[in-house]
Amino acid sequence: MAKLLLNSSPRVSVVIPTRNSEKYLREALDSILGQTFADFEVLIVDDSSSDGTLDIIRAYADSRVKILTGPGKGLAAALNLAIREARGEFIARMDADDIADTTRVGKQVAFLDEHPEVGVCGTLFQQFMHGDAIHYHMENVRYIDMMMGCYIGHPTAMFRRELFAKHELFYDESMRFSEDYDLWSRAIRITRLANIPEVLLRYRRHNDSASIVHVEKMHALDVGVKFRMIDYLMDGLSQADAELVTEMLQGKPMDEAARIGLLARLIGAIKHEDLCSPIELVSLFHQLKPLAKEDLIRFSRDLVTALPIFVISFNHLTYLQTIIEFFEKVGFKNLHVIDNASTYPPLVEYLRVSPHKIHYMGSNYKHMVLFDSLKFKDLVDNNYFVLTDPDVLPVDECPHNFLYVFLDILLGHPTKNKVGFSLKIDDIPDHYELKENVLKWEGRFYEKSAECNGVTIHDAPVDTTFALYRPRKEWRTNNFFSAFRTGAPFTARHLPWYRDISQLTDEEAFYRSVDKGSSNWNGTMSSEQLHKKYGTGKTTEAQAKEAQAMAQKAAPRGDIKETFRRRRIGELRGYFLYGYWPLLNLRTVPYESIRTTLYVFGKIPLISKTTAEQHHVYRIFGLLPIWSKAFS
């Protein structure tokens, strides 16, 4: 193997294989050479093109572009040649028919700089021409995810050259297709894989794409990749089990008793639980073909029994007592209370004598405490767990096996991050002043319904009400709310909806006196405050006239008000000319850290602020660090 040169420049080697690629090559090259991050070389490996591909490349007067003569042995061999010739700290893949966002390379470099534990970084990408879909790959890719499919888009990938060289991670040149899937499946044994949760590449899928022309051959190769991943977990399968695993992955009919026996043997033989836990192996079998309820319970009983259950606490004793008593009655033992620096004396005393694990926080982290405090980072990164606010209580008729139901749904739907209860809304008392508001707000979460093994499920977001979570490395992401809610009888009540908020107890009065505005429906805000926050409630004729007069007084004169508008669209907010063309806007992107970027004309990053664990970092053009500020 040729010795790889190590130097500090360029930081990135962009590798583009070509073979008769003249049709779309200019668009691809222009998108790379027009990157806002410029410290890169472009290595184009041409495998005997007979059209105008080389003429197009040579027409670019850019010293960063270098042409390599391919070995004529296929894509994998061409890519290996480029990797050995590359000088960059990072290798970025790009295809000759795709289009990269102008910020793609810079954002991936910044991500890898900020996440040294990640060796392979992909991005979301948008398919166009043959279909028009966005590929929403998970941010943190686990071993179980890769056993189900390739969740790093090949043309979006950037990886650490030195790391791959050290571990001899090169493409398998015997594979004509799925060479990327095979490479990532081996790389994940020694490094983490991740995706930036932004669409940074447009993937051109046309009639000549390998994923269309050679779909059957790719499927056969994919089965081989998955087989080798399972084989590696066991440090080798017996011949009999190897045959059964292959048949299962190929989708061939199997005797159910034989399949259950195979799963039992594999669970007992796992040698690399750091890569794949027993329950994640159960998840693989369950996704390929759902397990019977009794088998799922048998294989997951130890997990469910040991599940950590976290209840968030802040100055409310009654709700906390109620939910803890419910968990004790059901039989859960691993109970944790996360107390956000409560000062209500009866609650402080209750926590002092509690037999359960109490996590005392130094300040009020509010409802996101489990994800914002580094104290729990390793747990939520690597374990299944339950999290709930204290004021959510399952209905009396809810079966006590609800966590097995949640697990059944979660294991069968890998794109969802959690499964929780739907909130009951058909018995809210009339004395709750915001009843109509709740019905309107919560009613929409019942619109997308389906069935999973006899249980109604609703495709609807879940915040921190009550849910079972799968392990994920970065919870502060766009996908935090991605969830299913279960239908009746697996429902819960949000207890504050059943109180008269005009009559506060001493406990509620104390809570209200220290609440800093994190509450919505819990009754600690007055009805006037809630109506103002949500834009609801009745207004008198005088109030309406006063509001109209104030609006007219504040409005710009003439046509100016139709020229310069401020709008908010999802995570994008800013100022728009004629309400359409973007002038200045902010976009907040949640990673393990939180990044907010100011864009000009909706596209050009001017300055960004990244909030990491203990500091802010400000960057000009979204890339170059200009100032850092530490905070406690």
N, C-alpha and C positions, 0 to 999 in steps of 0.2 A: 504494500500500500504506500502510495506516495506520501512523503512527509508534508504535513500541512503547515504553511507559514503562519506565524502569529505576529501581528503588528496592530497598532492602534488605529490605522486608517486604511480603508474606509470602515465605518461602523457596520455597514450592511452590504451584503452581496445579494442583489436581486437576480434570481436564476429563472430564465425563460427558455424553454425548449421550443424549437420550431422545426416544422417539416411541411413545406408547401403551405405556408401560413399567411400568404399575402393578403387574403381577403379582409381580415380584421386586425392585422398586425399594427398598423399605424395608430389605431385607437388605443390599443394596449400599451404601446411604447409611449405615446403622448401622455397617457395617464400616469405612467411611472416617472418619466422625465419632468413632469409638471408637479411633482410632489413638493409640499411645503418644507419637508425635511430633505436636505440635499446631499448629505454625507454618505453616498452609496456608489457602488459600481453595478453595472448591468452586464451579466454574463449570459449571452445568447448562444445556446448550444444548437447548432443547426445540423440535422441529420439528413444530408443529401437532398436538399430542396431542389426541385426542377422548375419552379415557377419564379416569380419576381421577389421572393422573400429576401434574398441576400442584397438585391439592389435597393430595396426599401431600407434595410438596416444601414447600409453603407452611405445612404443619403443623409443620415443624421450626423451633423458635425458636433458631436458631443464626446469628449474624451473619456467619459465614464462608461461608454458602451464598448464592449469587447465581444468579438465573435470567436467562438470555439467550434472546432470541427468535431461533430459527434462521432461516436464509434460505430454507428450503424447497427446497434444491437437492441434498439428499443428505448422507450422512455426512461425506464429505471437506470439503464446504463448511461444514458445522456445526463441524467441528474447527478449520478455519482461522479461523473467526470467534472461537472461544474462545481460540486461541493469540494472536490480535491483541489481545484484550481482557485477557489474563492479565497479572498483575503479578509473578508469582513468578520466582525465579531458575531454577527447574526446572518443567517441565511433566510432570505424571503422568497417564497415561491410565487410565481405568476405565470399564467397561461397566455398564449399569444392571441387569444380571442376574447379575453375578459377586460374589464375596465375597473381600475382601482380608484377609490376616492382620493382626492388630493392630499388628505391628511392621514391616509392609511399607514404608511411606513413610519412616520413620526409618532403616531399614537401607539403602534406596536413596540417601537423602541422604548418609549416612555413606560409602557406597561411592563416590559421585561426588566427595565432598570428598577422599577418600584417593586417587582415581585421576583426576587432572585431564586425562589423555590420553583418557579415555573420555567420549564425548558422548552415548551412548545406553545405558541400563542397563535390562535386563529381569530377570526372575527365572524360576525353574522354576515350573510351575503344575500343578495337579491338575484333570483333567477329571472332571465328575460328571454325574449324571442319565443322559445318553445315552453309556454307557461309563464306565469308572472307571480312567483311566490317568494316570500322571504324565509330563509332557513334559520329558524330560531334555535340554534344550538345552545346548550346550557353553558354558563360561565365557567364553572369548575367541572371538568370532565373526570369522572371516576372510572375505575376499572370495570365495574358492572355496566356502566354506560357504553364503554367500548365493546363489551361482549355482546351488546344488542345492536351495535352499528357504529359507523365511523362518524364521530361527532367533531372532527376537525376538518373543515373544508380545505382540500388540498391547495387550491390557488390562493387561499387566504393565509396560509401558514407562514410563521416566522419561528426559527428555532436557533438555539445556541450552537454555533459551529464547533467550538472546542469540546463541549460536553458530548456531542455526537461522535466526534473523532475519538475521544478518550474511551468511549464504550463501543466503538466500531459499529455505530448505528448508521448503516447505509441501506439504500434500497436493495431489495432482493431482485437481482437482475433476471431471475428465472420467471418472475411474475410479469405477464404482459399487461394485466389490469390489477386494480386494487393494491398497487404497490405502496400507496400512501397509507391505506388502512393497516397493512401489515407493518409498516415502519412505526406508526403511532402506537400500535398494540405492543410493540417491543419497547418503545421509548417510555411508556407509562410505568414500566417496571422500575425505572431509575429516576424519573422526574415527574413533576406535575404537568398536566395539560389544562389549558384554559382558553376561553374565548372572550374577546372584548365585546360587550353587549351593544355594539353599534354595527350597522350595515356599512361596511367599508370597502365592499367590492360588488360589482355587478357581474354575475356569472352567466355567460352566454351559453344557453343550451339549445343546440340546433340538431338537425337531422344527422349530422356527422359526428355528434358527441358520442364518446365511448359508452356513456351511461344509457344511451338509447340503442346504439347499434349492437353492443355486445353485452346486453343485460344478463343473459343466461350464463355466459362465461364468468361475468363478474360475481354473480350470485354463488357460483360454485367455488370461486376463490375466496369469497367472504366466509363461506362455511369453513374453509380451511383455516382462516385467520382465527375465527371464534374457537374452533377446536384446539388450536395451539395455545390460546389464552387459558382455556380450561385445563389442558394438559400441564401447562406451566404451574398453575395453582397447586396441583397435586404432586409436582415433581415427577410426573409420568403416570399415565393411566395403564391399567391392565389391558390386554388385548380385547377381552370381552367388553369391558366398559368403554374402550375406545370405539368399538363398533356401535354400541348403543348411543353414545354421545353423538357420533356422526349421523346416525339415523334420525335422532331427535332434531339436530340442527338442520337437516335436510327437509324436515317436515313430514317424514314418512310415518305411517300409522304405527303406533307402539302399544303393546299391552300395558295397561295402566299400572298393574302390579309391578311389572318390570321397571317402569319409569320411576315409581315411588321408591323401589329398592335401589335404583341407581342414585337417586337424589340422596338417600340415606347414607350410602357408601361414600359419595363425594363429600358430603358435609363432614363426615368423620375423617376424611383424608386430606383436608385443606392444609397446606404447609405455609401459605402466604396470606394469613388473615389480615395483614396490614394492607393488602391490596383488595381483598374481597372477603367480607365477613360471611358466616353461614347464612344469615338472613338475606344477604344480597344474592347469594347463589340460589336460594329459594325464590327470590324475585325473578331471576333468569328463567327458571322452570315455569313460574307462574305466568310470565309474559308470553312464553312460547305456547303454553296451553294451561289454562286456569286449573289450579289444584282444587280438589273437592274440599269443602269447608272443614271437614274433620282432619284432613291431611294438612291443610294450612295451619290449623290450630296446633296440631301435633308438632310440626316443625318450627313453629314460631312461639310456642308457649314459654320457653325460657326467655326469649327476647321480651315479650310483653310483660312478663312478671318482673323483669329487671328494669323496665323502662323508667328513666328519670322523668318525673312529672313536676313541672315548675309552675308555681302560682305567684303572680306578681302582686305585691302588697304595698299599699300606701295609705295609711291613716283611716282604713275602713276595717273595723273588727268584725262586724256582723256578716258581711259578705264572705270574708276569709274563713270564719268559723264554719259557715254553711258549706262551702265547697270542700274544705278539709274533712268535715264529717261525712260528706258524700263519698270521697275517695276512701276513707277508712271503712265505711260500710261495704263498699264494693270489694275491698280487699287489697288495694294497692299499698305497697310498703315503701317504695323509693320516692317519698314526697319531699319536695324542696320548696321553701318559701323564699322569694327574693324580695327583701324589704328595702324600699327606696327611701331610707332615712326617715321613717315614721316617727312622729313625736306624740301621737295620741296616747295618753298614759295607759288606758285599759289594753290597747293593742300591744304596747311595749311589754306589758306584764304577760300577756298571752304568749308572745313570742319567746319570752324568757324561759317559760316552763314547758314549751312545746317539745314533744319527743322527736319531732322531725328536724331535718337539716334546715337551718336558717342561715341565709346569706345576707349579711348586713352590708348595705352599700353606703358609701360615704356621702352620697348626695342623691338627689332624685333624678334617676335616669329616665323616668316615665315608662311608658309601655314597651319601649324597645330596649330595655335594660339587658336582656339576655344576649342581644346582638351588639350592643354598643360597648358593653364592659368586656375588657380583655380577659376577665376572670373566667368566662365561660367559653372562650373561643375554641379551645381544643375539643370540648364536648360537642358543640353544635356543628363543628366541622366534620366530625367523624362518627356520630351516633344518631340513631333515631331517638326522638324525645317528644314529650307532650308539653305544650305551653298553653296557659290560659290566664285571662284576667280573672279576678276573684268573683266578679259579679255575673258570671255566666254559669247556669246550673242546668244539667240535663233534666228533662221532664221525667215525672214519676214512671211513666210507661216505657221509658227507654231501656232496652235490654242491657244487662251488665256486660255483655260481650262486645260492646261497641268498639273497643280498640282493635279487636280482630277484624271487624267490619272495615274500620278505617284502614288497617294494614292491607287487607284484601284489595281495596280500591287503589291504595297508594302503590302497591307492588305491581299492579296491572297497568298503571298509567305513569310511565317514567318521566313524562314531560311536566307533570304536576309536582309541586314541592311539598304540598301538605293536603290533608283531608280533615275537615272539621264539621261541626254541627251547623245545620241551618237554624236560624233563630225563629222561634214561634211568634207569629204576629197576629193570629186570629182570635186571641183572647185578651188583648191589651185593654185595660179598663178605660172607660170614657173619661174618668177624672184625670188621666194622664194628658196634660195639656197639648203635648206634641204628638198625639196619637196619629193624626192624619199625615204629619210629616214623616213619621216612622214608616207608616204603611206605604207611602210613596217611595221612600228611600230604599227600604228593604224589599219591597215587592218585586223590584226589577231583578233581584238575585234568584228568583224562582223561574225566570223565563226560559233558560237553556237547560232542559231536563233530559235525562237518559236513564238507563237502568244498568246496574252492575250486580250480577249474581243475585237478583231479586230485590235489590235495594235501589230506591230512587236516588239519583245524584244530580246535583245542579252545578253546572260549570260557572262558578262565581268566586270572586276574591274572598280571602280570609285574612284578617289582620292578626290580632293577638287574642281573639275571643276564646276559642277552644279548638285545638287541632293537634293532630299527629304530624310531625315533621320528618322528612328524610334527611340524611346527612348531606350538607352542602358547605362548601368552604366559604363562600362569600354571600351572606344573606342580605347585605345592603345592596340589592340589585333591582333591576326592573322586574324581575320575576318573583320578588318576595311574596306577592299576593296571589300567585298562580296556584289555584286550588280547586277542589270539589267540596261542596257542602252536601251532607246527607239529608234525605227526606225523612218523613215520619215513618216509624216511631223514633228514629235517631235524630231528635231535635233537642234544642235547649231554650231556656228562657233567659232573656237579658233582664235581670232582676230590677234595675232602676225603672223600667217601664211600668212596673206594677205599683209604684209608690205615688203618693200625692206630693208633688214637689213644692207645693205651697205650705206644707206642714213639715218642718225640719225637726228631726230629733237632735239631741245634744251632740251625738256622734256626727251627724250630717252637717250640723252647724260648724263643728270644729273642722271637718274636712273642707267645707266651703271656704273657711277662713284662711286655709293654707294652700288651697288649690291654685296652681299657676297657669291655668288655662288649657290643660291637656284634656279636659273632660268634654264630651259631646252630649251623649244621651244619658249620662249617669245622674242627672238631676242636680248637680252642684252649681250649674249656671242658672240664672233666673230665666223665666220664660221670655222676657224681653230680650235678654242677651242671646238666647238660642234662636229666636225669631230673626234677630238682626244678623246673626252669623250665617244662617241658612236661607235668608231672604224669604221667610214665610210669615204667617200670622196676618191678622186683620189690621187695617189702618183706617182711621177715621177720615171723613171727607176733608177736614181741616188739615190733618197730617199729610194727606195726598197733595193738597194744594201747596202746602209749605214745601214739600219735597220737589214738586214741579218748579216752583219759583226759584229754589236754590239751584236746581239743575240748569235752568235757563240763564241764571246769573253767572254760573261757572262756565258755561259753554262758550267756546270761541265764536267770534262773529264771522258772518259771511260763510264762504265755502271752506274755511280753514278746518273746521271740525270734520269735514269729509275728506280732508287731505292727510292728516296726521293722526293715526289711531294707535292705541295700545291694545294688544290682543294677547290672549293666553290660549295656547293649543297644546294640551297634554303637558309635556315637560318643557315645551318651547314657549318663551314669553318674550315680548319685545315691542318695538315700534315699527309700524308699517306705513308706507306711503300709499295714499288712496285706499288704505285698508287691505292692500294686496302685496306690494313690493316691500321686502324686509330691509330696514335700514340698520338698526341695532337690535340684537336679541341675545338672551342668555339661555344656555342649555345646561341643565344639571344632569350629570351621568353618574349613577352610583356604582362604584366598584367596591373592593374591600375598603377603599377610601372614597370620599365624595369629591367629584370634580365639577366645578362650575366654570363655563367658558363664555366670554363675551365675543360674539361674532359680528362682523361688519357685512352687510348685504346678505345675511343669513348663511354665509358660507365660510368667510375668511376668519380664522381664529385670531383675535387681537391679544387677549390676555386671559389667563386661566388661573384659578385657585384650586389646589388640591388639598383636601383635609385628610391627613393620614392619622396614625394613632396618636401622636403627640405633637404635631406641628402642622402649620400651613406652608405650602410652597406655591409661590407665584411664578408663572411662566409667561414670557412674551411670545406671541404667536402660538401659544399653547404648547410650546416645546422647550424653549430655552429658560432655565431657572434664573430668576433675577433677584429673588428675595425669599427668605425663609423665616418664619416666626414660630417659636416654640410656645406651647401652652400647657397648662396643667390640667 
